[in-house]
Amino acid sequence: MAVPYDGAMRLLTVIATVLALTMSLSTRGALARQDDPRLDALFAQLVAATDAAEAKALETSIWRIWTEAGDDRLDHMMDYGIGAMRAGQFGPALDSFNAIIDADPAFAEGWNKRATLYFYMGRYDESISDVEKTLALEPRHFGALSGMGLVHTELNDEATALEWFEHALEVNPHMPFILLRVEELRKKLQGEPI
């Protein structure tokens, strides 16, 4: 399939940006968190993206920046906590995320990861509290925004869940699961069959 010249050039530009970001992220210690100046351009490109692969690459770059504290010790704790959470080892994951938040309460992803963990643990009030702290530090955090929608879904507050999902899609319109949830919730709230 032939790619139009403008589309190919935009895709090459995004690929070059992502490669540059990936290379710069390998040199830990630089800004790599919600206050990283590269995020503004990445978010602008993400909203404008028309290609799924392009959007995924941009989203991955944003997550990479968000997840790195720029401090080797905190980055190690983050990697450990994520691994423990994925393995279902909630106690060690919680210890790790608590330590990150204690060491650097201005690091949004520490709060977001603990919010995610609390969600998995069914501790929804604590998850909401940590999402609020995440969003105070990084209002564009589409993971936290959609996470708030998931929490409200679990709390059977579908109207509020829909609002959060829609807000997440304003920031990142390329989340297939969230797009599907929005469609389902709209139909359900309007009394239409799903």
Secondary structure, 3 states (H helix, E strand, C coil): CCCCHHHHHHHHHHHHHHHHHHHHHCCCCCCCCCCCCHHHHHHHHHHHCCCHHHHHHHHHHHHHHHHCCCCHHHHHHHHHHHHHHHCCCHHHHHHHHHHHHHHCCCCHHHHHHHHHHHHHCCCHHHHHHHHHHHHHHCCCCHHHHHHHHHHHHHCCCHHHHHHHHHHHHHHCCCCHHHHHHHHHHHHHHCCCCC
